[in-house]
Amino acid sequence: MKNRNRSYFKCPNKLIGDDRLSYSARRVGCALFAFCNALGFCRKSYEELARIAGVSASTAASSVRKLEECGYISFAATKRY
């Protein structure tokens, strides 16, 4: 029997069934929950989120704003020096 490494993540059922969110916003939300660390932070760019969720970068950005508006995530802009 092969040892299969499977990764699991918790995604709120409320997020999956929320009618206020578009299908692409739900996909981006699931991608965020899949790649958050132990503290609950996710440091993915819009381009990376778009690639993971299978949407465009502008759709990922608007989905993040919609997820924040609905209270699923809080968004903190970071700067690189």
PyMOL commands that set and color helices and strands:
alter all, ss='L'
color gray80, all
select helices_A, chain A and resi 13-17+23-34+46-53+57-69
alter helices_A, ss='H'
color red, helices_A
deselect
rebuild
show_as cartoon
